[in-house]
Amino acid sequence: MRPTDEKIQAYRAAKDLLAKPDESAQRYIALELRRCIESIVYEKLEVYEKWLSAKLMRTWQPPQAFRALLEVDPGAERDAVIAVAVQERPGGAPKTEPKVIGVDRRPNVKWLTDVWNKLGAYLHADWPFARTRNRGDRGEFYQRVLTELEPFVVKTFTMAASNTIAFECSECGETVVISPAGLEAAGHATCLNCWLRYSHNEENGQPMFYPLDPFIECPE
């Protein structure tokens, strides 16, 4: 099942369960909401498949995967209105009014992490040693999450457009990908496989990357 279809299915399942006065359904609501969040994140990550390797994405939970994406493209968590217009030349002023072709709704990584973890806590048995036994009104929390997820469920438009710079990590051999915006925002590039960071400078108009945290191998 495609992520776009699964997010809708999971959202509807959670909404239907919440409408039932059945206490035993509470944990299943949390499961369906987490499945919905997973599908939304996977839907977004699909357009970045050339930036993030499938091998790495398989090892991460959705919040971790999205946080890793921000290392490459810091704008990935900001909503974007995508519009097109006719130009006489690249970079020139548009000849026509921009025409909106879609609005890309993108989740905030802090919200994503907080909601994901709280839903995960509702999947477990009540812990008798917790500081407080009161977890709050689950129904009220679930309804809030449904409301916050709705824009991502009803909107399926998603895209990524950016120049990228790629080079081989000197430590693990994986390809490091960074956008110019990501490089400017962070001041460094990061290998998402071994998390080695790279500083950079320009040499003959080309970016050159150098390990910030060189590894020292112990002879013992």
CYANA upper distance limits for C-alpha pairs under 8 A (distance plus 0.5 A):
  1 MET  CA      5 ASP  CA      7.07
  1 MET  CA      6 GLU  CA      6.80
  2 ARG  CA      6 GLU  CA      6.70
  3 PRO  CA      7 LYS  CA      6.48
  3 PRO  CA     39 SER  CA      5.17
  3 PRO  CA     40 ILE  CA      7.22
  3 PRO  CA     42 TYR  CA      6.79
  3 PRO  CA     43 GLU  CA      5.86
  4 THR  CA      8 ILE  CA      7.32
  4 THR  CA     39 SER  CA      7.36
  4 THR  CA     40 ILE  CA      7.73
  4 THR  CA     43 GLU  CA      6.78
  4 THR  CA    156 THR  CA      7.25
  5 ASP  CA      9 GLN  CA      6.85
  6 GLU  CA     10 ALA  CA      6.51
  6 GLU  CA     35 ARG  CA      8.49
  6 GLU  CA     36 CYS  CA      7.52
  6 GLU  CA     39 SER  CA      6.73
  7 LYS  CA     11 TYR  CA      6.51
  7 LYS  CA     35 ARG  CA      7.62
  7 LYS  CA     36 CYS  CA      4.95
  7 LYS  CA     37 ILE  CA      7.74
  7 LYS  CA     38 GLU  CA      8.37
  7 LYS  CA     39 SER  CA      5.58
  7 LYS  CA     40 ILE  CA      6.65
  7 LYS  CA    153 VAL  CA      6.95
  8 ILE  CA     12 ARG  CA      6.67
  8 ILE  CA     36 CYS  CA      7.79
  8 ILE  CA    153 VAL  CA      6.53
  9 GLN  CA     13 ALA  CA      6.66
  9 GLN  CA     36 CYS  CA      8.41
 10 ALA  CA     14 ALA  CA      6.68
 10 ALA  CA     32 GLU  CA      5.61
 10 ALA  CA     33 LEU  CA      7.10
 10 ALA  CA     35 ARG  CA      6.66
 10 ALA  CA     36 CYS  CA      5.61
 11 TYR  CA     15 LYS  CA      6.72
 11 TYR  CA     32 GLU  CA      7.32
 11 TYR  CA     33 LEU  CA      6.99
 11 TYR  CA     36 CYS  CA      6.33
 11 TYR  CA    146 LEU  CA      7.90
 11 TYR  CA    153 VAL  CA      8.08
 12 ARG  CA     16 ASP  CA      6.58
 13 ALA  CA     17 LEU  CA      6.70
 13 ALA  CA     29 ILE  CA      8.23
 13 ALA  CA     32 GLU  CA      7.09
 14 ALA  CA     18 LEU  CA      6.63
 14 ALA  CA     28 TYR  CA      8.14
 14 ALA  CA     29 ILE  CA      5.37
 14 ALA  CA     30 ALA  CA      8.17
 14 ALA  CA     32 GLU  CA      5.90
 14 ALA  CA     33 LEU  CA      6.70
 15 LYS  CA     19 ALA  CA      6.94
 15 LYS  CA     29 ILE  CA      8.39
 15 LYS  CA    146 LEU  CA      7.92
 16 ASP  CA     20 LYS  CA      7.40
 17 LEU  CA     25 ALA  CA      6.88
 17 LEU  CA     26 GLN  CA      8.35
 17 LEU  CA     28 TYR  CA      8.24
 17 LEU  CA     29 ILE  CA      6.75
 18 LEU  CA     25 ALA  CA      8.24
 18 LEU  CA     26 GLN  CA      8.09
 18 LEU  CA     29 ILE  CA      7.28
 18 LEU  CA    139 GLY  CA      7.59
 18 LEU  CA    142 TYR  CA      8.26
 18 LEU  CA    143 GLN  CA      8.42
 20 LYS  CA     25 ALA  CA      8.48
 22 ASP  CA     26 GLN  CA      8.04
 25 ALA  CA     29 ILE  CA      6.89
 26 GLN  CA     30 ALA  CA      7.27
 26 GLN  CA    138 ARG  CA      8.14
 26 GLN  CA    139 GLY  CA      8.48
 27 ARG  CA     31 LEU  CA      6.92
 27 ARG  CA    122 TYR  CA      6.82
 27 ARG  CA    123 LEU  CA      5.94
 28 TYR  CA     32 GLU  CA      6.73
 29 ILE  CA     33 LEU  CA      6.64
 29 ILE  CA    142 TYR  CA      8.11
 30 ALA  CA     34 ARG  CA      6.67
 30 ALA  CA    119 LEU  CA      5.86
 30 ALA  CA    120 GLY  CA      7.78
 30 ALA  CA    122 TYR  CA      7.14
 30 ALA  CA    123 LEU  CA      7.23
 30 ALA  CA    142 TYR  CA      8.12
 31 LEU  CA     35 ARG  CA      6.68
 31 LEU  CA    119 LEU  CA      8.15
 31 LEU  CA    123 LEU  CA      7.89
 32 GLU  CA     36 CYS  CA      6.62
 33 LEU  CA     37 ILE  CA      6.76
 33 LEU  CA    119 LEU  CA      8.21
 33 LEU  CA    145 VAL  CA      8.41
 33 LEU  CA    146 LEU  CA      8.27
 34 ARG  CA     38 GLU  CA      6.61
 34 ARG  CA    116 TRP  CA      7.03
 34 ARG  CA    119 LEU  CA      7.39
 34 ARG  CA    120 GLY  CA      8.41
 35 ARG  CA     39 SER  CA      6.70
 36 CYS  CA     40 ILE  CA      6.78
 37 ILE  CA     41 VAL  CA      6.76
 37 ILE  CA     62 PRO  CA      8.24
 37 ILE  CA    116 TRP  CA      8.31
 37 ILE  CA    149 LEU  CA      8.37
 38 GLU  CA     42 TYR  CA      6.62
 38 GLU  CA     62 PRO  CA      6.31
 39 SER  CA     43 GLU  CA      6.47
 40 ILE  CA     44 LYS  CA      6.93
 40 ILE  CA    152 PHE  CA      7.43
 40 ILE  CA    153 VAL  CA      8.06
 41 VAL  CA     45 LEU  CA      6.64
 41 VAL  CA     62 PRO  CA      6.63
 41 VAL  CA     66 PHE  CA      7.63
 42 TYR  CA     46 GLU  CA      6.59
 42 TYR  CA     62 PRO  CA      8.13
 43 GLU  CA     47 VAL  CA      8.10
 43 GLU  CA    158 THR  CA      8.40
 44 LYS  CA     48 TYR  CA      7.88
 44 LYS  CA    106 ARG  CA      8.35
 44 LYS  CA    158 THR  CA      6.95
 44 LYS  CA    159 MET  CA      8.25
 45 LEU  CA     49 GLU  CA      6.87
 45 LEU  CA     66 PHE  CA      8.31
 47 VAL  CA    158 THR  CA      7.94
 47 VAL  CA    159 MET  CA      6.47
 47 VAL  CA    160 ALA  CA      6.65
 48 TYR  CA     52 LEU  CA      6.78
 48 TYR  CA    160 ALA  CA      7.30
 49 GLU  CA     53 SER  CA      6.98
 49 GLU  CA     54 ALA  CA      7.65
 51 TRP  CA     72 VAL  CA      8.16
 51 TRP  CA    177 VAL  CA      6.47
 51 TRP  CA    178 ILE  CA      8.48
 52 LEU  CA     56 LEU  CA      7.63
 52 LEU  CA     57 MET  CA      7.54
 52 LEU  CA     69 LEU  CA      7.90
 52 LEU  CA    177 VAL  CA      8.34
 53 SER  CA     57 MET  CA      6.91
 54 ALA  CA     58 ARG  CA      6.64
 55 LYS  CA     59 THR  CA      7.54
 56 LEU  CA     60 TRP  CA      7.50
 56 LEU  CA    192 LEU  CA      8.17
 56 LEU  CA    193 ASN  CA      7.34
 57 MET  CA     65 ALA  CA      6.64
 60 TRP  CA     64 GLN  CA      6.08
 60 TRP  CA     65 ALA  CA      5.96
 61 GLN  CA     65 ALA  CA      6.64
 62 PRO  CA     66 PHE  CA      6.63
 63 PRO  CA     67 ARG  CA      6.58
 63 PRO  CA    109 VAL  CA      7.04
 63 PRO  CA    112 LEU  CA      6.57
 63 PRO  CA    113 THR  CA      5.83
 63 PRO  CA    116 TRP  CA      8.06
 64 GLN  CA     68 ALA  CA      6.64
 65 ALA  CA     69 LEU  CA      6.79
 66 PHE  CA     70 LEU  CA      7.05
 66 PHE  CA    109 VAL  CA      7.20
 67 ARG  CA     71 GLU  CA      7.49
 67 ARG  CA    109 VAL  CA      6.89
 68 ALA  CA     72 VAL  CA      7.72
 68 ALA  CA    192 LEU  CA      7.43
 69 LEU  CA     73 ASP  CA      6.62
 69 LEU  CA     74 PRO  CA      8.13
 69 LEU  CA     76 ALA  CA      7.70
 70 LEU  CA     74 PRO  CA      4.93
 70 LEU  CA     75 GLY  CA      7.62
 70 LEU  CA     76 ALA  CA      6.69
 70 LEU  CA     77 GLU  CA      8.02
 70 LEU  CA    182 GLY  CA      8.22
 71 GLU  CA    178 ILE  CA      8.05
 71 GLU  CA    182 GLY  CA      7.01
 71 GLU  CA    186 ALA  CA      8.26
 71 GLU  CA    189 ALA  CA      8.10
 71 GLU  CA    190 THR  CA      7.41
 72 VAL  CA    177 VAL  CA      7.02
 72 VAL  CA    178 ILE  CA      5.15
 72 VAL  CA    179 SER  CA      6.33
 72 VAL  CA    182 GLY  CA      5.98
 72 VAL  CA    183 LEU  CA      8.39
 72 VAL  CA    189 ALA  CA      8.32
 73 ASP  CA    178 ILE  CA      7.60
 73 ASP  CA    179 SER  CA      6.48
 73 ASP  CA    181 ALA  CA      7.25
 73 ASP  CA    182 GLY  CA      5.59
 74 PRO  CA    181 ALA  CA      7.63
 74 PRO  CA    182 GLY  CA      6.05
 74 PRO  CA    185 ALA  CA      7.83
 76 ALA  CA    106 ARG  CA      7.39
 77 GLU  CA    106 ARG  CA      5.64
 77 GLU  CA    107 PRO  CA      6.03
 77 GLU  CA    108 ASN  CA      5.61
 77 GLU  CA    109 VAL  CA      7.20
 78 ARG  CA    105 ARG  CA      8.09
 78 ARG  CA    106 ARG  CA      6.27
 78 ARG  CA    107 PRO  CA      7.91
 78 ARG  CA    108 ASN  CA      7.67
 79 ASP  CA    103 VAL  CA      7.82
 79 ASP  CA    104 ASP  CA      6.16
 79 ASP  CA    105 ARG  CA      5.34
 79 ASP  CA    106 ARG  CA      5.68
 80 ALA  CA    103 VAL  CA      6.35
 80 ALA  CA    104 ASP  CA      5.62
 80 ALA  CA    105 ARG  CA      7.29
 80 ALA  CA    106 ARG  CA      8.42
 81 VAL  CA    100 VAL  CA      7.52
 81 VAL  CA    102 GLY  CA      6.71
 81 VAL  CA    103 VAL  CA      5.04
 81 VAL  CA    104 ASP  CA      6.79
 82 ILE  CA    100 VAL  CA      6.31
 82 ILE  CA    101 ILE  CA      6.37
 82 ILE  CA    102 GLY  CA      5.97
 82 ILE  CA    103 VAL  CA      6.59
 82 ILE  CA    104 ASP  CA      7.96
 83 ALA  CA     98 PRO  CA      6.12
 83 ALA  CA     99 LYS  CA      5.58
 83 ALA  CA    100 VAL  CA      4.53
 83 ALA  CA    101 ILE  CA      5.97
 83 ALA  CA    102 GLY  CA      7.71
 84 VAL  CA     98 PRO  CA      5.66
 84 VAL  CA     99 LYS  CA      5.78
 84 VAL  CA    100 VAL  CA      7.07
 84 VAL  CA    101 ILE  CA      7.78
 85 ALA  CA     94 PRO  CA      6.34
 85 ALA  CA     95 LYS  CA      7.61
 85 ALA  CA     96 THR  CA      6.21
 85 ALA  CA     97 GLU  CA      6.73
 85 ALA  CA     98 PRO  CA      5.04
 85 ALA  CA     99 LYS  CA      6.77
 86 VAL  CA     94 PRO  CA      6.05
 86 VAL  CA     95 LYS  CA      6.01
 86 VAL  CA     96 THR  CA      6.26
 86 VAL  CA     98 PRO  CA      8.48
 87 GLN  CA     91 GLY  CA      8.35
 87 GLN  CA     92 GLY  CA      6.63
 87 GLN  CA     93 ALA  CA      6.79
 87 GLN  CA     94 PRO  CA      5.11
 87 GLN  CA     95 LYS  CA      6.00
 87 GLN  CA     96 THR  CA      8.27
 88 GLU  CA     92 GLY  CA      7.03
 88 GLU  CA     93 ALA  CA      8.15
 88 GLU  CA     94 PRO  CA      7.83
 88 GLU  CA     95 LYS  CA      7.54
 94 PRO  CA     98 PRO  CA      8.16
102 GLY  CA    157 PHE  CA      6.69
103 VAL  CA    155 LYS  CA      8.32
103 VAL  CA    157 PHE  CA      7.01
103 VAL  CA    158 THR  CA      8.20
104 ASP  CA    155 LYS  CA      8.08
104 ASP  CA    156 THR  CA      8.32
104 ASP  CA    157 PHE  CA      6.05
104 ASP  CA    158 THR  CA      5.53
104 ASP  CA    159 MET  CA      7.58
105 ARG  CA    151 PRO  CA      7.61
105 ARG  CA    152 PHE  CA      6.54
105 ARG  CA    155 LYS  CA      7.60
105 ARG  CA    157 PHE  CA      8.30
105 ARG  CA    158 THR  CA      7.96
106 ARG  CA    152 PHE  CA      7.93
107 PRO  CA    111 TRP  CA      7.86
107 PRO  CA    112 LEU  CA      7.09
108 ASN  CA    112 LEU  CA      6.56
109 VAL  CA    113 THR  CA      6.58
110 LYS  CA    114 ASP  CA      6.65
111 TRP  CA    115 VAL  CA      6.56
112 LEU  CA    116 TRP  CA      6.46
113 THR  CA    117 ASN  CA      6.59
114 ASP  CA    118 LYS  CA      6.70
115 VAL  CA    119 LEU  CA      6.56
115 VAL  CA    145 VAL  CA      8.19
116 TRP  CA    120 GLY  CA      6.68
117 ASN  CA    121 ALA  CA      6.80
118 LYS  CA    122 TYR  CA      7.10
119 LEU  CA    123 LEU  CA      7.34
120 GLY  CA    124 HIS  CA      7.83
126 ASP  CA    133 ARG  CA      8.16
127 TRP  CA    133 ARG  CA      8.35
128 PRO  CA    133 ARG  CA      8.00
137 ASP  CA    141 PHE  CA      6.88
138 ARG  CA    142 TYR  CA      6.50
139 GLY  CA    143 GLN  CA      6.64
140 GLU  CA    144 ARG  CA      6.79
141 PHE  CA    145 VAL  CA      6.77
142 TYR  CA    146 LEU  CA      6.68
143 GLN  CA    147 THR  CA      6.76
144 ARG  CA    148 GLU  CA      6.72
145 VAL  CA    149 LEU  CA      6.49
146 LEU  CA    150 GLU  CA      6.58
147 THR  CA    151 PRO  CA      8.49
149 LEU  CA    153 VAL  CA      6.86
150 GLU  CA    154 VAL  CA      6.64
151 PRO  CA    155 LYS  CA      6.51
152 PHE  CA    156 THR  CA      7.57
162 SER  CA    179 SER  CA      7.22
163 ASN  CA    179 SER  CA      6.48
163 ASN  CA    180 PRO  CA      7.42
164 THR  CA    177 VAL  CA      7.04
164 THR  CA    178 ILE  CA      6.06
164 THR  CA    179 SER  CA      4.86
164 THR  CA    180 PRO  CA      7.04
165 ILE  CA    177 VAL  CA      6.19
165 ILE  CA    178 ILE  CA      5.86
165 ILE  CA    179 SER  CA      6.58
165 ILE  CA    180 PRO  CA      7.86
166 ALA  CA    175 THR  CA      6.98
166 ALA  CA    176 VAL  CA      5.95
166 ALA  CA    177 VAL  CA      4.98
166 ALA  CA    178 ILE  CA      7.05
167 PHE  CA    175 THR  CA      6.13
167 PHE  CA    176 VAL  CA      5.85
167 PHE  CA    177 VAL  CA      7.34
168 GLU  CA    173 GLY  CA      6.12
168 GLU  CA    174 GLU  CA      6.27
168 GLU  CA    175 THR  CA      5.06
168 GLU  CA    176 VAL  CA      6.38
169 CYS  CA    173 GLY  CA      5.31
169 CYS  CA    174 GLU  CA      5.94
169 CYS  CA    175 THR  CA      6.52
169 CYS  CA    176 VAL  CA      6.64
169 CYS  CA    191 CYS  CA      7.11
171 GLU  CA    194 CYS  CA      8.19
171 GLU  CA    196 LEU  CA      8.16
172 CYS  CA    193 ASN  CA      8.01
172 CYS  CA    194 CYS  CA      7.16
174 GLU  CA    191 CYS  CA      7.94
174 GLU  CA    193 ASN  CA      7.31
175 THR  CA    191 CYS  CA      8.03
176 VAL  CA    189 ALA  CA      8.12
176 VAL  CA    190 THR  CA      7.41
176 VAL  CA    191 CYS  CA      5.70
176 VAL  CA    192 LEU  CA      7.74
177 VAL  CA    189 ALA  CA      8.34
177 VAL  CA    191 CYS  CA      8.34
178 ILE  CA    182 GLY  CA      6.65
178 ILE  CA    183 LEU  CA      6.95
178 ILE  CA    189 ALA  CA      6.78
178 ILE  CA    190 THR  CA      8.46
179 SER  CA    183 LEU  CA      6.69
180 PRO  CA    184 GLU  CA      6.62
181 ALA  CA    185 ALA  CA      6.55
182 GLY  CA    186 ALA  CA      6.49
182 GLY  CA    187 GLY  CA      8.35
182 GLY  CA    189 ALA  CA      8.35
183 LEU  CA    187 GLY  CA      5.76
183 LEU  CA    188 HIS  CA      6.06
183 LEU  CA    189 ALA  CA      6.64
184 GLU  CA    188 HIS  CA      8.26
187 GLY  CA    199 SER  CA      7.59
188 HIS  CA    197 ARG  CA      6.97
188 HIS  CA    198 TYR  CA      5.91
188 HIS  CA    199 SER  CA      5.39
188 HIS  CA    200 HIS  CA      7.23
189 ALA  CA    197 ARG  CA      6.14
189 ALA  CA    198 TYR  CA      5.54
189 ALA  CA    199 SER  CA      7.19
190 THR  CA    195 TRP  CA      6.26
190 THR  CA    196 LEU  CA      6.30
190 THR  CA    197 ARG  CA      4.92
190 THR  CA    198 TYR  CA      6.70
191 CYS  CA    195 TRP  CA      5.27
191 CYS  CA    196 LEU  CA      5.89
191 CYS  CA    197 ARG  CA      6.90
192 LEU  CA    196 LEU  CA      8.33
196 LEU  CA    211 PRO  CA      7.44
196 LEU  CA    212 LEU  CA      7.95
196 LEU  CA    213 ASP  CA      7.12
197 ARG  CA    211 PRO  CA      6.40
197 ARG  CA    212 LEU  CA      5.96
197 ARG  CA    213 ASP  CA      7.07
198 TYR  CA    209 PHE  CA      6.21
198 TYR  CA    210 TYR  CA      5.59
198 TYR  CA    211 PRO  CA      4.87
198 TYR  CA    212 LEU  CA      5.56
198 TYR  CA    213 ASP  CA      8.34
199 SER  CA    209 PHE  CA      6.10
199 SER  CA    210 TYR  CA      5.79
199 SER  CA    211 PRO  CA      6.81
199 SER  CA    212 LEU  CA      6.34
200 HIS  CA    207 PRO  CA      6.87
200 HIS  CA    208 MET  CA      5.80
200 HIS  CA    209 PHE  CA      4.88
200 HIS  CA    210 TYR  CA      6.63
201 ASN  CA    207 PRO  CA      6.13
201 ASN  CA    208 MET  CA      5.97
201 ASN  CA    209 PHE  CA      7.36
202 GLU  CA    206 GLN  CA      5.81
202 GLU  CA    207 PRO  CA      5.07
202 GLU  CA    208 MET  CA      6.49
203 GLU  CA    207 PRO  CA      6.82
203 GLU  CA    208 MET  CA      7.10
